[in-house]
Amino acid sequence: MAKTGSVADILNELDADRGEQVTALQSIILVTEPSLVEHVKWSAPSYVLDGEDRVTFNLKNKDDKVQLILHMGSTRKEDKKAAPVMEDPSGLVQWVSDIRGILSFDDLDDIKQKQATVAQILQRWLAIK
């Protein structure tokens, strides 16, 4: 996978199934918050709000799933023992620290089924400063 280049370059390197998943999630992300700026960070599409990366794809992980990482940039210190800064009544977010959580998706159907909930999670997440 390209470490540099554009989001389009990354999408072109993905197989059709994974590309459809990423495209579906991109749409959810950008409809939820149109002011996000999309770029490449950590070899994947990432979305910046007010100068900080807040949502980043993880396309290479041990579970071989498309994942969205919710985070608060790379400068804010995280506490792996503290409670998350946001409650997730849906239970879809797997919290790994107070400011970093993971949304995992099995396939395109899974994304479509969770679309409304993912949009709500993103909206609440991006409202946190």
C-alpha atoms as one frame of an Amber mdcrd trajectory, in Angstrom:
protein
   0.000   0.000   0.000   1.245   3.479  -0.891   2.863   5.346   1.974   2.535
   8.612   0.097   0.378   9.921  -2.687  -3.310  10.615  -2.779  -6.353   8.903
  -1.392  -7.196   8.002  -5.001  -3.826   6.221  -5.279  -4.637   4.164  -2.189
  -8.116   3.315  -3.478  -6.646   2.190  -6.802  -4.418  -0.311  -4.976  -7.302
  -1.949  -3.100  -9.214  -4.968  -4.361 -12.767  -4.232  -5.502 -14.442  -5.446
  -2.296 -12.228  -3.443   0.025 -12.444  -0.416  -2.270 -16.252  -0.501  -2.067
 -16.074  -0.649   1.718 -13.712   2.325   1.915 -15.803   4.333  -0.552 -18.993
   3.645   1.439 -17.330   4.762   4.666 -15.822   7.840   2.979 -19.314   8.872
   1.979 -20.644   8.446   5.517 -17.719  10.420   6.948 -17.937  13.325   4.501
 -21.743  13.589   4.636 -21.589  13.605   8.443 -19.043  16.453   8.510 -18.486
  18.142   5.122 -15.790  20.460   6.525 -13.393  17.543   7.071 -10.230  17.629
   4.996  -9.238  14.279   3.518  -5.568  13.377   3.121  -3.176  10.443   3.520
  -1.694   9.739   6.931  -0.205   6.490   8.192  -0.603   5.067   4.653  -4.389
   5.438   4.721  -7.148   7.997   4.185  -7.451  10.297   7.170  -9.785  13.179
   8.010  -8.741  16.432   9.618 -10.981  18.770  11.601  -9.642  22.092  12.861
  -6.054  21.077  12.085  -6.157  17.704  13.871  -6.545  14.224  12.408  -9.713
  12.821  13.985 -10.696   9.785  11.888  -8.250   7.514  10.075  -8.742   4.287
   8.178  -6.810   1.204   9.242  -6.654  -1.021   6.176  -3.957  -3.417   7.411
  -4.703  -5.112  10.703  -4.588  -8.591  12.172  -8.355  -9.044  11.740  -8.149
  -8.186   8.009 -11.122  -5.825   8.337 -11.686  -2.262   7.272 -11.466  -0.195
  10.429 -11.981   3.440  11.345  -9.784   4.790  14.097 -11.341   7.593  16.115
  -8.592   9.670  17.667  -7.606  13.179  18.633  -4.493  13.756  16.578  -0.974
  12.761  17.383  -0.113  15.465  19.908  -2.709  14.844  22.617  -1.534  12.373
  25.254  -3.759   9.344  25.638  -4.465   7.364  28.792  -5.116   3.669  28.216
  -6.560   3.242  31.709  -8.935   6.217  31.689 -12.580   6.162  30.676 -13.323
   7.169  27.078 -14.084  10.844  26.461 -17.318   9.788  24.744 -19.950   7.246
  25.669 -21.029   4.815  22.965 -24.409   3.318  23.815 -24.326   1.298  20.571
 -21.281  -0.668  21.709 -19.730  -0.448  18.229 -16.625   1.437  19.356 -13.848
  -0.675  20.838 -12.034   1.796  23.107  -8.283   1.302  23.453  -7.695   4.518
  25.406  -9.572   7.589  26.576  -9.131   9.260  23.175  -8.811   6.366  20.723
 -11.461   3.926  19.607 -11.888   1.472  16.748 -14.887   0.749  14.542 -14.510
  -2.543  12.626 -16.522  -3.730   9.652 -16.906  -7.250   8.260 -17.993  -6.302
   4.754 -20.056  -3.843   2.706 -23.353  -5.228   4.035 -22.117  -4.685   7.596
 -21.291  -1.060   6.761 -24.713  -0.505   5.201 -26.471  -2.013   8.228 -24.498
   0.199  10.632 -24.545   3.351   8.483 -26.959   5.430  10.608 -25.264   4.439
  13.869 -21.790   5.124  12.461 -22.938   8.583  11.334 -24.257   9.301  14.845
 -20.999   8.121  16.421 -18.946  10.277  14.056 -21.113  13.315  14.674 -20.722
  12.993  18.452 -17.002  12.207  18.125 -16.245  15.215  15.958 -18.141  17.527
  18.324 -15.631  16.762  21.106 -12.817  19.287  21.288
